[in-house]
């Protein structure tokens, strides 16, 4: 797995791929977690977006471990 990266600021939502890179998870893992409801998400057309608030909260939680 790759090292978690930083995300662009000032956004209200991120793509599955961006969140996967940020959390250091595989794209398919994050996609499955959105489908199961473990990660909150919304569809915009065919695109899945994950709320920035949730992502930043997870980043803060990961940093606290």
C-alpha positions in Angstrom: 0.0 0.0 0.0 1.1 3.5 -0.6 1.8 6.2 2.0 -1.3 8.4 2.7 -1.2 11.7 0.8 -2.6 15.1 1.4 -5.9 16.2 -0.1 -6.6 19.5 -1.8 -8.4 21.9 0.5 -11.5 23.9 0.0 -13.5 21.0 -1.4 -16.8 19.7 -0.1 -16.3 16.2 -1.5 -13.7 13.8 -2.8 -13.6 11.0 -5.3 -13.2 7.4 -4.3 -9.7 7.3 -5.8 -8.6 10.4 -3.8 -10.0 9.0 -0.6 -8.3 5.7 -1.2 -4.9 7.4 -1.7 -5.4 9.6 1.3 -6.3 6.7 3.6 -3.7 4.3 2.1 -6.3 1.8 1.0 -7.0 0.2 -2.4 -9.6 1.8 -4.6 -11.8 -1.3 -4.6 -11.7 -1.5 -0.8 -13.0 2.1 -0.5 -15.6 1.5 -3.3 -16.9 -1.6 -1.4 -17.0 0.4 1.8 -19.2 3.1 0.1 -21.5 0.4 -1.2 -21.8 -1.2 2.3 -22.4 2.1 4.0 -19.2 2.1 6.0 -18.2 5.2 4.2 -20.8 7.9 3.6 -21.2 8.8 -0.1 -23.5 10.3 -2.7 -23.8 9.7 -6.4 -23.6 12.6 -8.8 -24.5 11.1 -12.0 -22.3 8.1 -12.3 -19.7 9.5 -10.0 -19.4 8.7 -6.3 -18.3 11.5 -4.0 -17.4 11.2 -0.3 -18.0 14.2 2.0 -14.9 16.2 2.9 -16.0 16.4 6.5 -15.9 12.7 6.9 -12.5 12.3 5.1 -10.9 15.0 7.3 -12.3 13.4 10.4 -10.8 10.1 9.4 -7.5 11.7 8.7 -7.5 13.3 12.2 -8.4 10.0 13.8 -5.7 8.2 11.9 -3.1 10.8 13.0 -4.2 10.3 16.6 -3.4 6.6 16.6 
